[in-house]
Amino acid sequence: RQMCIRDRRRVHGDDVYIDGNLDELKFIALYLKENRVVAASSMGRSPALMIINQALRLGLMPSAQEIKSGKFDLEALRRRVGEQKQGCRCQRERCCKKAPKAPETA
């Protein structure tokens, strides 16, 4: 397994929100500071991290308060990123233009 980090210089948040399953090593960690997402990392969910990377670049990430209240919807974020004129720059097979694979639930 490989851990991917978006902007490791800023992984100094006040809080961390985990989306996914730590035991199965399939998760996204959102680093929160001053009511905003300042960095993200993932394990086993790289396509989702690409979407978050684009959303951070475009200023589309929900606030930390929205994320903590359970309003984080990766699919809705993917759609918002896809609607932007700048679009997605990544050229990988699975990226912001396609729906991310949902995490498996036990």
LOPA-678859 format. One record per residue (C-alpha): residue number from 0; residue in three letters; x, y, z. Coordinates in pm, 1 decimal, padded with zeros to 6 digits. Example, Ala and Ser with C-alpha at 12.3 -4.5 7.8 and 13.67 -1.06 7.14 Angstrom:
% LOPA-678859
<rec pos="0" code="Ala" X="01230.0" Y="-00450.0" Z="00780.0"/>
<rec pos="1" code="Ser" X="01367.0" Y="-00106.0" Z="00714.0"/>
***
This chain:
% LOPA-678859
<rec pos="0" code="Arg" X="00000.0" Y="00000.0" Z="00000.0"/>
<rec pos="1" code="Gln" X="00107.8" Y="00353.4" Z="-00068.9"/>
<rec pos="2" code="Met" X="-00002.5" Y="00666.8" Z="00110.1"/>
<rec pos="3" code="Cys" X="-00061.5" Y="00971.1" Z="-00109.2"/>
<rec pos="4" code="Ile" X="-00039.0" Y="01321.2" Z="00036.1"/>
<rec pos="5" code="Arg" X="-00159.3" Y="01641.5" Z="-00124.0"/>
<rec pos="6" code="Asp" X="00061.0" Y="01936.0" Z="-00018.5"/>
<rec pos="7" code="Arg" X="00260.5" Y="01778.5" Z="00263.8"/>
<rec pos="8" code="Arg" X="00400.7" Y="02119.4" Z="00360.8"/>
<rec pos="9" code="Arg" X="00063.7" Y="02208.1" Z="00511.9"/>
<rec pos="10" code="Val" X="-00022.4" Y="01886.1" Z="00694.8"/>
<rec pos="11" code="His" X="-00047.5" Y="02075.4" Z="01022.7"/>
<rec pos="12" code="Gly" X="-00418.6" Y="02101.0" Z="01080.3"/>
<rec pos="13" code="Asp" X="-00608.1" Y="02166.6" Z="01400.0"/>
<rec pos="14" code="Asp" X="-00815.8" Y="01856.2" Z="01335.0"/>
<rec pos="15" code="Val" X="-00832.4" Y="01556.7" Z="01101.5"/>
<rec pos="16" code="Tyr" X="-01147.8" Y="01415.8" Z="00944.0"/>
<rec pos="17" code="Ile" X="-01129.0" Y="01054.0" Z="00826.1"/>
<rec pos="18" code="Asp" X="-01354.9" Y="00929.6" Z="00547.0"/>
<rec pos="19" code="Gly" X="-01332.4" Y="00553.9" Z="00499.0"/>
<rec pos="20" code="Asn" X="-01194.3" Y="00258.4" Z="00690.7"/>
<rec pos="21" code="Leu" X="-00859.4" Y="00282.3" Z="00871.6"/>
<rec pos="22" code="Asp" X="-00849.2" Y="-00091.4" Z="00948.6"/>
<rec pos="23" code="Glu" X="-00879.0" Y="-00180.2" Z="00579.6"/>
<rec pos="24" code="Leu" X="-00633.4" Y="00096.9" Z="00480.9"/>
<rec pos="25" code="Lys" X="-00893.1" Y="00256.3" Z="00250.4"/>
<rec pos="26" code="Phe" X="-00944.1" Y="00613.0" Z="00365.5"/>
<rec pos="27" code="Ile" X="-00905.3" Y="00982.1" Z="00299.1"/>
<rec pos="28" code="Ala" X="-00773.0" Y="01211.3" Z="00573.8"/>
<rec pos="29" code="Leu" X="-00873.2" Y="01577.2" Z="00547.0"/>
<rec pos="30" code="Tyr" X="-00657.7" Y="01812.0" Z="00753.4"/>
<rec pos="31" code="Leu" X="-00866.5" Y="02099.5" Z="00886.9"/>
<rec pos="32" code="Lys" X="-00750.7" Y="02437.4" Z="01010.9"/>
<rec pos="33" code="Glu" X="-00949.8" Y="02754.4" Z="01077.2"/>
<rec pos="34" code="Asn" X="-01271.0" Y="02605.6" Z="00931.9"/>
<rec pos="35" code="Arg" X="-01114.0" Y="02497.9" Z="00603.6"/>
<rec pos="36" code="Val" X="-00937.5" Y="02199.5" Z="00450.2"/>
<rec pos="37" code="Val" X="-00566.6" Y="02276.9" Z="00420.8"/>
<rec pos="38" code="Ala" X="-00435.0" Y="01937.3" Z="00307.0"/>
<rec pos="39" code="Ala" X="-00542.3" Y="01580.9" Z="00235.5"/>
<rec pos="40" code="Ser" X="-00391.7" Y="01235.2" Z="00225.6"/>
<rec pos="41" code="Ser" X="-00526.6" Y="00897.6" Z="00126.0"/>
<rec pos="42" code="Met" X="-00452.9" Y="00530.9" Z="00127.8"/>
<rec pos="43" code="Gly" X="-00620.3" Y="00296.2" Z="-00116.3"/>
<rec pos="44" code="Arg" X="-00834.6" Y="00579.9" Z="-00258.5"/>
<rec pos="45" code="Ser" X="-00607.4" Y="00773.9" Z="-00493.8"/>
<rec pos="46" code="Pro" X="-00885.1" Y="00864.1" Z="-00743.8"/>
<rec pos="47" code="Ala" X="-01076.1" Y="01033.8" Z="-00462.8"/>
<rec pos="48" code="Leu" X="-00762.8" Y="01224.9" Z="-00361.4"/>
<rec pos="49" code="Met" X="-00728.2" Y="01353.6" Z="-00718.3"/>
<rec pos="50" code="Ile" X="-01078.5" Y="01498.5" Z="-00694.0"/>
<rec pos="51" code="Ile" X="-00997.3" Y="01662.2" Z="-00361.0"/>
<rec pos="52" code="Asn" X="-00670.3" Y="01796.2" Z="-00504.3"/>
<rec pos="53" code="Gln" X="-00861.5" Y="01966.7" Z="-00786.7"/>
<rec pos="54" code="Ala" X="-01127.3" Y="02097.0" Z="-00546.6"/>
<rec pos="55" code="Leu" X="-00857.7" Y="02248.0" Z="-00323.0"/>
<rec pos="56" code="Arg" X="-00690.4" Y="02407.8" Z="-00624.6"/>
<rec pos="57" code="Leu" X="-01022.0" Y="02553.0" Z="-00743.7"/>
<rec pos="58" code="Gly" X="-01141.2" Y="02661.6" Z="-00399.0"/>
<rec pos="59" code="Leu" X="-01440.7" Y="02424.7" Z="-00403.6"/>
<rec pos="60" code="Met" X="-01387.1" Y="02228.1" Z="-00083.0"/>
<rec pos="61" code="Pro" X="-01666.9" Y="02251.5" Z="00174.0"/>
<rec pos="62" code="Ser" X="-01586.3" Y="02418.2" Z="00505.3"/>
<rec pos="63" code="Ala" X="-01451.4" Y="02215.6" Z="00797.4"/>
<rec pos="64" code="Gln" X="-01783.1" Y="02272.1" Z="00974.7"/>
<rec pos="65" code="Glu" X="-01975.3" Y="02119.1" Z="00681.2"/>
<rec pos="66" code="Ile" X="-01737.4" Y="01824.5" Z="00667.0"/>
<rec pos="67" code="Lys" X="-01760.3" Y="01756.0" Z="01041.9"/>
<rec pos="68" code="Ser" X="-02140.1" Y="01769.0" Z="01029.0"/>
<rec pos="69" code="Gly" X="-02142.0" Y="01484.0" Z="00776.3"/>
<rec pos="70" code="Lys" X="-02212.5" Y="01692.2" Z="00466.5"/>
<rec pos="71" code="Phe" X="-01900.3" Y="01572.2" Z="00282.7"/>
<rec pos="72" code="Asp" X="-02022.1" Y="01413.2" Z="-00041.5"/>
<rec pos="73" code="Leu" X="-01739.0" Y="01305.2" Z="-00270.6"/>
<rec pos="74" code="Glu" X="-01967.3" Y="01243.8" Z="-00567.7"/>
<rec pos="75" code="Ala" X="-02117.5" Y="01595.1" Z="-00541.1"/>
<rec pos="76" code="Leu" X="-01765.9" Y="01737.9" Z="-00513.3"/>
<rec pos="77" code="Arg" X="-01660.3" Y="01546.7" Z="-00826.1"/>
<rec pos="78" code="Arg" X="-01954.6" Y="01698.8" Z="-01016.3"/>
<rec pos="79" code="Arg" X="-01865.6" Y="02050.1" Z="-00897.2"/>
<rec pos="80" code="Val" X="-01503.7" Y="02003.0" Z="-01006.1"/>
<rec pos="81" code="Gly" X="-01616.9" Y="01873.4" Z="-01345.8"/>
<rec pos="82" code="Glu" X="-01839.6" Y="02177.6" Z="-01398.2"/>
<rec pos="83" code="Gln" X="-01548.4" Y="02420.0" Z="-01372.8"/>
<rec pos="84" code="Lys" X="-01408.4" Y="02561.5" Z="-01695.7"/>
<rec pos="85" code="Gln" X="-01052.2" Y="02476.3" Z="-01590.7"/>
<rec pos="86" code="Gly" X="-01157.6" Y="02114.3" Z="-01557.7"/>
<rec pos="87" code="Cys" X="-00932.0" Y="01838.0" Z="-01443.2"/>
<rec pos="88" code="Arg" X="-00568.0" Y="01835.2" Z="-01548.6"/>
<rec pos="89" code="Cys" X="-00495.2" Y="01477.3" Z="-01451.5"/>
<rec pos="90" code="Gln" X="-00459.2" Y="01224.9" Z="-01731.8"/>
<rec pos="91" code="Arg" X="-00498.6" Y="00905.3" Z="-01533.9"/>
<rec pos="92" code="Glu" X="-00753.5" Y="00640.9" Z="-01622.8"/>
<rec pos="93" code="Arg" X="-00970.2" Y="00721.8" Z="-01319.9"/>
<rec pos="94" code="Cys" X="-00978.2" Y="01088.9" Z="-01237.1"/>
<rec pos="95" code="Cys" X="-01205.9" Y="01381.2" Z="-01154.5"/>
<rec pos="96" code="Lys" X="-01409.8" Y="01332.1" Z="-01471.6"/>
<rec pos="97" code="Lys" X="-01525.6" Y="00987.0" Z="-01366.7"/>
<rec pos="98" code="Ala" X="-01709.6" Y="00874.5" Z="-01058.0"/>
<rec pos="99" code="Pro" X="-01476.8" Y="00751.5" Z="-00781.5"/>
<rec pos="100" code="Lys" X="-01504.1" Y="00393.8" Z="-00671.9"/>
<rec pos="101" code="Ala" X="-01708.9" Y="00378.6" Z="-00353.8"/>
<rec pos="102" code="Pro" X="-01536.2" Y="00227.4" Z="-00049.7"/>
<rec pos="103" code="Glu" X="-01641.7" Y="-00123.3" Z="00035.5"/>
<rec pos="104" code="Thr" X="-01849.0" Y="-00148.4" Z="00350.8"/>
<rec pos="105" code="Ala" X="-01836.4" Y="-00438.5" Z="00590.1"/>
***
